[in-house]
């Protein structure tokens, strides 16, 4: 069983090591998202490059050492991130 966080702007998802399971894009208008292995706003350890996702579920199973930080860009993106 995992946790989730719904986001529309750049923010910290998890502040401890864990596992990013994936994300569901609820709506988007050319929005982008990029994930980092970080417990804070540090963007020095990227997990992914900038992704321009379509609406729907996106599997992204990856373990993190420090936490999960998501940077949302573009014009609009509403996303729910699943993690544990």
HELIX and SHEET records of a PDB file:
SHEET    1   A 4 UNK A   3  UNK A   7  0                                        
SHEET    2   A 4 UNK A  76  UNK A  83 -1                                        
SHEET    3   A 4 UNK A  18  UNK A  29 -1                                        
SHEET    4   A 4 UNK A  56  UNK A  64 -1                                        
SHEET    1   B 3 UNK A  11  UNK A  14  0                                        
SHEET    2   B 3 UNK A  68  UNK A  73 -1                                        
SHEET    3   B 3 UNK A  32  UNK A  36 -1                                        
END                                                                             
